[in-house]
Amino acid sequence: MVLGGWGYRAKHMPGSLNIPATELAADVLDPEYETVVYCSGDPRPAGECAYYLLTQRGYKHVRRYAGGIADWEEAGYPIEGD
C-alpha cells in the first residue's frame, strides 16, 4: 500500500506492506518478486506513480491494482486495520 501510515492503519489488504515512499521500496522489496501496488482507489495517482517509479528502477514483475482498497472492500474481500 502506497498511502501514508494513517491510511494503512485505517484499513489495508491482509498481508500487504505499507511503503508510502517509493524510494523506500529498494530497502524492502526484491526487484524479482511479484509486486502489486495499490492505494485508496482510482482516480488516485499514488498507485500509478509507484508503479511507474518501480518499473523505471528495474522492478520486473510489478502490477497496479487500480481499484485499490475501495474496490477490494466493495467486492467483500477481507480488510485489516482500525
Secondary structure, DSSP 8 states (H G I E B T S, - for coil): --S-HHHHHH-B-TT-----SGGGHHHH--TTS-EEE--S-TT-HHHHHHHHHHHHTT-SSEEE-TTHHHHHHHTT---B--
